[in-house]
Amino acid sequence: MPEVKLINIGKTYEGGMQAVKDISLTIKDKEFLVLVGPSGCGKSTTLRMVAGLEEITTGDLFIENEKVNDLDPSQRHIAMVFQNYALYPHMTAYQNMAFGLKIKKVPKAEIHKQVMKAAEILNIEDILQKKPGKMSGGQRQRIAIGRAIVRRPKVFLFDEPLSNLDAKLRGQMRIELAKLHKKLDATIIYVTHDQVEAMTLGDRIVVMNQGEIMQNATPMDLYLNPNNKFVAEFIGTPKMNFIKGEILKIDGELFFKNNHFLFNISKVNNQQLENHIGKEVDLGIRAEDIYAEVGNLENYGKVHAQIVAIELLGNEKLIYSELEEHQLVAKFSAEQEVQIHTTIDFYFNLNKTYFFEKENGKRIN
Ligand code: ADP
């Protein structure tokens, strides 16, 4: 079965740029794996090494248990869909999709069968005679995917395939890609810088930064259990709030303290926090874990701050406030009465707080 395995893979470009540093990763058969991270973190380089478009500097790459480091792209049984579609402008959709098979001297009848099958899967039978110049962005993207499907690859590689589409179409295509994955029952490696795209499409997500893997987990696990501050900040909208402070022990109880407040965190304590007494840390909390009112104060920390902006989302609203150098965002239900420029109490659910080491952003609790 087409499993893809990267073992200690690294890439140093000519001139010394170390784009990918020693990453190890297994993409299971039929898995939809998303590589996500900020621009320049090494996602495309990683994908291009799998495709064979970029030489691997160190490490081993296996596709279906075969080491493929030195195989040509055409011998790897993969198909790649690019951001810019890379369609031939003088050919019709049909010819674009058929081209790869024609080069391989596949019989005409077989080519026709594969093209029509892909066209049916993608619902593009009616545009097969159109040339790319006469198509919409979404149609071009479908043809580019169709061209990959007809080759019946073991693994599909997608490099930011939706980033040239407008927001609405991107949303639609996201849903179509998820459906397509089910229909094709295929192994997919998908690169994007968009964490929402990653969260909606991936069975599993690998978050990268500066050529390294920050975390490899399911979407929910990344959201609920980030290993470090980078992942905590990168995943989720609005971004997680971070507040600098210090861990203290007073009369046998553990506290998180900064210039504005003192939270008793004895209840959420575990041995890890105990090991950071006297040290500076970042407290992290998501907007939805901050409330304007709570029934029972136990396990909540109170923060007094002025509202500087309110953003209505429909059934919810985002409340922005400032706490010295920290901007704070809370998500309240739309019915919650709050006025801009007033100072109110915000209640942090201490059971939903995260603590990170100041020096390296590693999760503590
Ligand atoms: P991403 O896809 O995450 O945006 P890339 O893999 O394209 O990142 O790039 C990773 C790093 O490698 C970046 O710093 C980029 O400038 C550098 N890089 C990419 N391609 C080349 C190249 N051909 N030569 C030198 N450096 C490159």
Residues whose N, C-alpha, C, O or C-beta is under 5 A from the ligand:
A	BS01	ADP	Y13 E14 M17 A19 P38 S39 G40 C41 G42 K43 S44 T45
